[in-house]
Amino acid sequence: RILEVLRAHFARQHDLDGRRILITAGPTHEDLDPVRYLGNRSTGKMGIALAEAAAARGASVDLILGPTPLSPQGTGINVTHVRTALEMHREALQRWPQATDGILCAAVADYRPETVAPEKIKKTGDGLTLKLVRNPDIAAELGQQKQPGQFLVGFALETENGVENARGKLERKGLDLIVLNSPRVAGAAFGHDTNQIQLIDGNKVTSFELKPKREVADDILDRLPAHPTPSP
Amino acid sequence: RILEVLRAHFARQHDLDGRRILITAGPTHEDLDPVRYLGNRSTGKMGIALAEAAAARGASVDLILGPTPLSPQGTGINVTHVRTALEMHREALQRWPQATDGILCAAVADYRPETVAPEKIKKTGDGLTLKLVRNPDIAAELGQQKQPGQFLVGFALETENGVENARGKLERKGLDLIVLNSPRVAGAAFGHDTNQIQLIDGNKVTSFELKPKREVADDILDRLPAHPTPSP
């Protein structure tokens, strides 16, 4: 077991040399006013683990990180901090043409408030109705702009009908691989140091056991194609 | 200046002996579904600084802390972690009768989603309307239940008409003192290690300079009445 782990470690040491990997991580915060926002439970741990693992294996990493107190360790990671889905969208689209691979791990808000109030909203009546509008779909846009040789990985967080929903997302958005995880599994997904995933491509579903996010990151990176044609 | 600081330090060393101070701190997160929530930019730093300063001065502190990665250092602080305004409301009301003083520093959501979806809400149309309902007003309820000898301090975060709004809040909610701060002042309020406050009671407004939150905490604690009658 120890020998196996060591062998895997050394085999991976330079296997991503020359790759430039775009990774999105963390939540987004969609402001209602100067103090209130719509958020989600992502802490960025999974995406930061992916960035650290990819850099340790020789890749140059562009990490676009939503609001989280956590940050990656080690060298080879270029971090861009963003707050909202619109900011993440702009930064991701700008970097995608230069990337050999993209791993979209961020939990991007699907909706944002229609208007951002310039001053703090005062309490008024007993209720309040909040109008939300759709945010751009970063995964779908990157999938659409994907060039030959580029490999795109998405994430699906589902609380029900996981495999079915994830496979639909994979096809609809032009992804090459999708990582399915669930907040319903103890110790998995948001906030935990461990995760339990299923990797789904066009053909098959591979299930992994619950393990540290850094090891989950290596399992995902192992699926990047061996010799990508660099994008133009 | 050094002598002055030292003198103030030693004078404060035991001045809160025998006090039991209820402090609320941090944001609240109001869930829409298992992954999404409504939050605010509070990090809990000001309330944690208050708890640490009060404990260092001899008080026994009950800290009710909303979701934040930060936690207080030192002894004499009993921390209760909560997530939502309803949880904070329940914990605060339960502890208030035993407290000699209350300092309500938390940024409690005024509204929560009318319903919490049991499964992750799927993207549907281009828009979404979110119905929000009012949360209980913790400051007003504690003010109403206040017994002779209990001293209640509130916070007001205002982006406009600060003093006027804060004074209204003080009177409406039965507070003895209100701390006004603004996210519009550079280096003040949410997320910063410094704060700039005004202390407002029935009679006057006292303005302080921008300084570390721990020193701001001491300025606030200096205003607790010298010999409170313990509550029954």
HADDOCK unambig.tbl for C-alpha pairs under 7 A between the chains (distance, minus, plus):
assign (segid A and resid 35 and name CA) (segid B and resid 40 and name CA) 5.35 0.50 0.50
assign (segid A and resid 35 and name CA) (segid B and resid 41 and name CA) 5.42 0.50 0.50
assign (segid A and resid 36 and name CA) (segid B and resid 39 and name CA) 5.83 0.50 0.50
assign (segid A and resid 36 and name CA) (segid B and resid 40 and name CA) 4.21 0.50 0.50
assign (segid A and resid 36 and name CA) (segid B and resid 41 and name CA) 6.51 0.50 0.50
assign (segid A and resid 37 and name CA) (segid B and resid 38 and name CA) 5.90 0.50 0.50
assign (segid A and resid 37 and name CA) (segid B and resid 39 and name CA) 5.38 0.50 0.50
assign (segid A and resid 37 and name CA) (segid B and resid 40 and name CA) 5.68 0.50 0.50
assign (segid A and resid 38 and name CA) (segid B and resid 37 and name CA) 5.91 0.50 0.50
assign (segid A and resid 38 and name CA) (segid B and resid 38 and name CA) 4.59 0.50 0.50
assign (segid A and resid 38 and name CA) (segid B and resid 39 and name CA) 6.07 0.50 0.50
assign (segid A and resid 39 and name CA) (segid B and resid 36 and name CA) 5.81 0.50 0.50
assign (segid A and resid 39 and name CA) (segid B and resid 37 and name CA) 5.38 0.50 0.50
assign (segid A and resid 39 and name CA) (segid B and resid 38 and name CA) 6.06 0.50 0.50
assign (segid A and resid 39 and name CA) (segid B and resid 39 and name CA) 6.51 0.50 0.50
assign (segid A and resid 40 and name CA) (segid B and resid 35 and name CA) 5.34 0.50 0.50
assign (segid A and resid 40 and name CA) (segid B and resid 36 and name CA) 4.18 0.50 0.50
assign (segid A and resid 40 and name CA) (segid B and resid 37 and name CA) 5.68 0.50 0.50
assign (segid A and resid 41 and name CA) (segid B and resid 35 and name CA) 5.42 0.50 0.50
assign (segid A and resid 41 and name CA) (segid B and resid 36 and name CA) 6.49 0.50 0.50
assign (segid A and resid 110 and name CA) (segid B and resid 123 and name CA) 6.88 0.50 0.50
assign (segid A and resid 119 and name CA) (segid B and resid 159 and name CA) 6.00 0.50 0.50
assign (segid A and resid 120 and name CA) (segid B and resid 159 and name CA) 6.18 0.50 0.50
assign (segid A and resid 123 and name CA) (segid B and resid 110 and name CA) 6.86 0.50 0.50
assign (segid A and resid 126 and name CA) (segid B and resid 133 and name CA) 6.02 0.50 0.50
assign (segid A and resid 126 and name CA) (segid B and resid 134 and name CA) 5.31 0.50 0.50
assign (segid A and resid 127 and name CA) (segid B and resid 132 and name CA) 5.43 0.50 0.50
assign (segid A and resid 127 and name CA) (segid B and resid 133 and name CA) 4.39 0.50 0.50
assign (segid A and resid 127 and name CA) (segid B and resid 134 and name CA) 5.84 0.50 0.50
assign (segid A and resid 128 and name CA) (segid B and resid 131 and name CA) 6.19 0.50 0.50
assign (segid A and resid 128 and name CA) (segid B and resid 132 and name CA) 4.99 0.50 0.50
assign (segid A and resid 128 and name CA) (segid B and resid 133 and name CA) 6.44 0.50 0.50
assign (segid A and resid 129 and name CA) (segid B and resid 129 and name CA) 6.74 0.50 0.50
assign (segid A and resid 129 and name CA) (segid B and resid 130 and name CA) 5.72 0.50 0.50
assign (segid A and resid 129 and name CA) (segid B and resid 131 and name CA) 4.79 0.50 0.50
assign (segid A and resid 129 and name CA) (segid B and resid 132 and name CA) 5.97 0.50 0.50
assign (segid A and resid 130 and name CA) (segid B and resid 129 and name CA) 5.71 0.50 0.50
assign (segid A and resid 130 and name CA) (segid B and resid 130 and name CA) 4.92 0.50 0.50
assign (segid A and resid 130 and name CA) (segid B and resid 131 and name CA) 6.40 0.50 0.50
assign (segid A and resid 131 and name CA) (segid B and resid 128 and name CA) 6.20 0.50 0.50
assign (segid A and resid 131 and name CA) (segid B and resid 129 and name CA) 4.79 0.50 0.50
assign (segid A and resid 131 and name CA) (segid B and resid 130 and name CA) 6.40 0.50 0.50
assign (segid A and resid 132 and name CA) (segid B and resid 127 and name CA) 5.45 0.50 0.50
assign (segid A and resid 132 and name CA) (segid B and resid 128 and name CA) 5.02 0.50 0.50
assign (segid A and resid 132 and name CA) (segid B and resid 129 and name CA) 5.98 0.50 0.50
assign (segid A and resid 133 and name CA) (segid B and resid 126 and name CA) 6.02 0.50 0.50
assign (segid A and resid 133 and name CA) (segid B and resid 127 and name CA) 4.42 0.50 0.50
assign (segid A and resid 133 and name CA) (segid B and resid 128 and name CA) 6.43 0.50 0.50
assign (segid A and resid 134 and name CA) (segid B and resid 126 and name CA) 5.30 0.50 0.50
assign (segid A and resid 134 and name CA) (segid B and resid 127 and name CA) 5.86 0.50 0.50
assign (segid A and resid 159 and name CA) (segid B and resid 119 and name CA) 5.99 0.50 0.50
assign (segid A and resid 159 and name CA) (segid B and resid 120 and name CA) 6.17 0.50 0.50
